[in-house]
Amino acid sequence: MFTSNIGRLSFFLYSLGLAVAETVVIVVCIVSTIGFQGLINSGPGPARQGMAGAVLIASLIFVVLRGNLASRRTRDANGRRWILWAYVALSTVYALLQAGVLLVVKFDDPESIPGGLNLLGLSIFGLWCAILWAKSVAGSNIDELTDVFEFDGPLPASTRTARTAVPAPRAAASAARVPPAPQPFGRPCPAGFGKRGI
């Protein structure tokens, strides 16, 4: 399940589900540690360390899950590996910075929230779009198709062996062909019924 290739629609739906699940888990981490009221009223420092640590661990788990999805989608589309690794690396940095912002942010001072986090988020979204829109390679989802349709017997021979077997009958047919009779020099004979050419 976690190693098969996935297409565009599956990657989009799985990514959407992970984003919703990550948001819910982060909210649960905040509520179960100091609560939203405690987060707003507390100052930056040791009072928020437990909450920031829980958010960081949860975010890193979701980075691993998103990296698995992106890896499967990249393999399905035969995409560029540097896009995948950049996506995973920037997602990891984003998770670290997100936990750090929750640790030091002052809610009465909007300027304490760094704007670079939004720029990093846009970069990650751009890489995600590149992974999503990559064109799938033909025949890369054969394992998924055989799992879905559950063939009873053994699978037929691969298309490569079928392709190599096709030219043999063609070669035999071309060898059995009789070459056309040679034509005499000069004007060609008139075709059709009636008088024959001299």
C-alpha positions in Angstrom: 0.0 0.0 0.0 2.8 2.4 0.9 5.0 1.4 -2.0 2.7 1.3 -5.0 2.6 4.1 -7.6 -0.2 6.6 -7.4 -1.8 8.9 -10.1 -2.7 12.5 -10.0 -6.1 12.2 -8.5 -5.0 9.8 -5.7 -2.1 12.1 -4.9 -4.4 15.1 -4.7 -6.9 13.4 -2.5 -4.3 11.8 -0.2 -2.5 15.2 0.1 -5.8 16.9 1.0 -6.6 14.3 3.6 -3.1 14.6 5.1 -3.5 18.4 5.3 -6.8 18.2 7.1 -5.5 15.5 9.5 -2.3 17.5 10.2 -4.4 20.6 11.1 -6.6 18.5 13.4 -3.6 16.9 15.1 -1.9 20.3 15.7 -5.1 21.7 17.2 -5.3 18.6 19.5 -1.6 19.1 20.5 -2.3 22.7 21.4 -5.5 22.0 23.3 -4.1 19.0 25.2 -1.0 20.9 26.4 -1.7 24.5 27.3 -4.9 25.3 25.4 -5.6 28.2 23.1 -6.3 30.5 26.0 -3.0 29.6 27.6 -1.2 30.0 24.3 -2.6 33.5 23.8 -2.0 34.6 27.4 1.4 33.0 27.8 4.6 34.7 26.9 7.4 33.2 24.8 9.6 30.8 26.6 9.5 27.7 28.7 5.7 27.7 29.3 5.3 26.8 25.6 8.0 24.2 25.2 5.8 21.1 25.7 3.3 22.4 23.2 5.9 23.3 20.6 7.6 19.9 21.1 4.3 18.1 20.5 3.5 20.2 17.4 7.1 19.5 16.1 6.8 15.7 16.5 3.4 15.6 14.9 4.5 17.8 12.0 7.6 15.7 11.3 5.4 12.6 11.2 3.2 14.2 8.6 6.4 15.3 6.6 7.3 11.6 6.4 3.8 10.7 5.2 3.8 13.5 2.6 7.3 12.5 1.5 6.1 8.9 0.9 3.2 10.2 -1.2 5.4 12.5 -3.2 8.0 9.6 -3.7 5.3 7.3 -5.1 3.9 10.0 -7.3 7.4 10.9 -8.6 8.0 7.3 -9.4 4.7 7.0 -11.2 5.4 10.0 -13.4 9.2 9.3 -13.7 9.7 12.8 -12.4 12.8 14.6 -11.3 14.3 13.5 -8.0 15.6 16.9 -7.1 12.0 18.2 -7.0 11.1 15.4 -4.6 14.1 16.0 -2.3 13.6 19.8 -2.4 9.9 19.2 -1.4 10.8 16.9 1.5 13.7 19.2 2.7 11.6 22.4 2.6 8.7 20.6 4.3 11.1 19.6 7.2 12.4 23.1 7.5 8.8 24.4 7.5 7.9 22.0 10.3 10.8 23.2 12.4 10.1 26.9 11.9 6.4 26.4 12.5 7.1 24.9 16.0 9.7 27.6 16.6 7.1 30.4 15.7 4.6 28.9 18.1 7.3 28.9 20.8 8.3 32.6 20.4 5.3 34.4 18.8 3.7 37.3 20.7 0.1 37.5 19.8 -0.2 41.1 20.8 2.5 42.0 18.3 1.7 40.9 14.8 5.2 41.9 13.6 6.7 39.1 15.6 5.4 36.5 13.1 8.1 36.2 10.4 7.0 36.7 6.8 9.5 34.3 5.5 7.4 31.4 6.7 4.7 32.3 4.2 7.3 32.5 1.4 8.6 29.1 2.4 5.0 27.7 2.3 4.5 29.1 -1.2 7.7 27.4 -2.3 6.5 24.1 -0.9 3.1 24.5 -2.6 4.9 25.2 -6.0 6.9 22.0 -5.6 3.8 20.1 -4.7 2.1 21.4 -7.8 5.0 20.3 -10.0 4.8 16.8 -8.5 1.0 16.7 -9.0 1.0 17.8 -12.6 3.7 15.6 -13.8 2.4 13.3 -16.5 2.1 9.6 -15.6 4.2 7.1 -17.5 2.1 4.7 -19.5 1.9 1.2 -17.9 3.4 2.3 -14.6 0.2 1.4 -12.6 0.0 -2.2 -13.8 0.4 -3.5 -10.1 -2.6 -1.3 -9.1 -4.7 -2.6 -12.0 -4.0 -6.2 -11.2 -4.9 -5.6 -7.6 -8.1 -3.9 -8.5 -9.3 -6.4 -11.1 -7.9 -9.5 -9.3 -7.0 -11.7 -12.2 -7.6 -15.4 -11.4 -4.9 -17.0 -13.6 -1.3 -16.1 -14.2 -0.7 -12.8 -15.9 0.1 -12.9 -19.6 3.7 -12.5 -20.8 5.1 -8.9 -20.7 4.4 -6.7 -23.7 8.1 -6.7 -24.5 8.2 -10.4 -25.2 4.9 -10.0 -27.1 6.5 -7.3 -29.2 9.5 -9.5 -30.0 7.2 -12.4 -31.0 5.2 -10.3 -33.5 8.0 -9.8 -36.2 8.5 -13.6 -36.7 5.2 -14.2 -38.5 5.7 -11.1 -40.5 9.1 -12.3 -41.6 7.7 -15.7 -42.6 4.9 -14.0 -44.6 7.3 -11.7 -46.4 9.6 -14.7 -47.2 6.6 -16.6 -48.6 5.6 -13.7 -50.9 6.3 -14.3 -54.6 8.2 -11.5 -56.3 6.3 -9.9 -59.2 7.1 -11.1 -62.7 9.6 -9.0 -64.6 8.1 -6.6 -67.2 9.4 -6.6 -70.8 11.3 -3.6 -72.0 9.5 -1.0 -74.2 5.9 0.2 -74.0 3.7 -1.5 -71.4 0.9 -3.7 -72.7 -2.6 -2.2 -72.6 -4.6 -3.6 -69.8 -8.2 -4.8 -69.8 -10.3 -7.0 -72.1 -10.0 -7.0 -75.8 -7.0 -6.9 -78.0 -3.7 -8.1 -76.6 -0.6 -6.1 -77.0 1.8 -7.1 -79.7 
